[in-house]
């Protein structure tokens, strides 16, 4: 199983790291390292995360919760695609386009 990061997800991580860095560069780096460690578990356990409630009937759209952030990914046959990393308080059902939609 291979883990791939989308451009959107990498941009999300960059923004999160920049935000945390305002208080502590050390903790920002540590946060990102631990997030990557958490995501690496998906190689062996692709269904580790729960199904995303806003994705309705899609069984392939899943998420891990990490320190208040939602790591949303697509669990495919041979790949795991990390789609986005957002704050846990965000509700994606109100957005016009969900990150997992094909028409982005």
N, C-alpha and C positions, 0 to 999 in steps of 0.2 A: 504494500500500500504506500503510495507516494502522496505527500502533502504539498499542495500548491497554494500560493498566496496570490490573491488578485491585487491589482493596482490599488483598488479602493481600500482593501484591508491594510495594505502597507501604508497608505496615506493616513488611515485612521490611527495606526500605531505611531506614526511620526507626530501626529497632532497630540495624542495622549502623552507621549514622552515629552514633548515641548511643554505641555501644561504642567506636568509633574516637576519638570526641571526648574520651573519658576521658584519652587520651594527647595528642591534638592536634586542635583544632578545624579548623585549616588543612588537615591531611591528610584529615580526615573529609570536608570539603567537596570537596576535590580528588578523592577516591575516588569520591564520588557523581557528580561532573561527568564523570569519565572513564567511569564505568559507563554513564551516559546516552549518551555519545558512541559507545560500543561498540554499544549497543542500536540506535542510530539507523542503523547500517549494515544492519540487517535490512530497512529500507524498500526497498532496492535488491537485497538478497540474502537473501530470507526463508529459504532453506535453508542459510545459512552455518553454522549450528550443527549439531552431530551429533545423531543420534537418542538419546533418553534410554533407557539400558539397562533401567531398571525399568518402562518403559512397554510393554515386550514388542513386540507387532506394530503398535503405533500409529505411523504414519509422520508424523503431524501434531504429535507432541510432540517438541520439540527443545530443545537447550540450548547456550548459549554458556558458556565457562569464562572468568571474569574474575578475576584475582588470587586464585585459590583459592575463588571463589564460583561456584555454578551458577545461571545465569539461565535458568530453564525457561519455555518459551513454546509456544503453539499457533500453528502456521503454517497459516492458513486462506486461502481464496481471495482475499479483499480486505483482511483484517485480520491483524495479529499481536497476540496477546494475551499479555502478559507475566504468567505465572501466579504465580511465586514466585522469590525469590532466596535461596538457602540456601548454607551452607558446603559446600565440596566433599567433606568427609569424611562427610557424611550419606548414608546409604543409604536410599532411599525404598521399597525393596521390603519392608522390615519394618514399615512403618507401616500402620495399619488403612485409612486413606483416602489415596490419592495426590492431590496438588493438581490434577491434570487430570481427576479423576473428576467426572462430572456430578451426583452425588448429594450435593454439599457443601451 
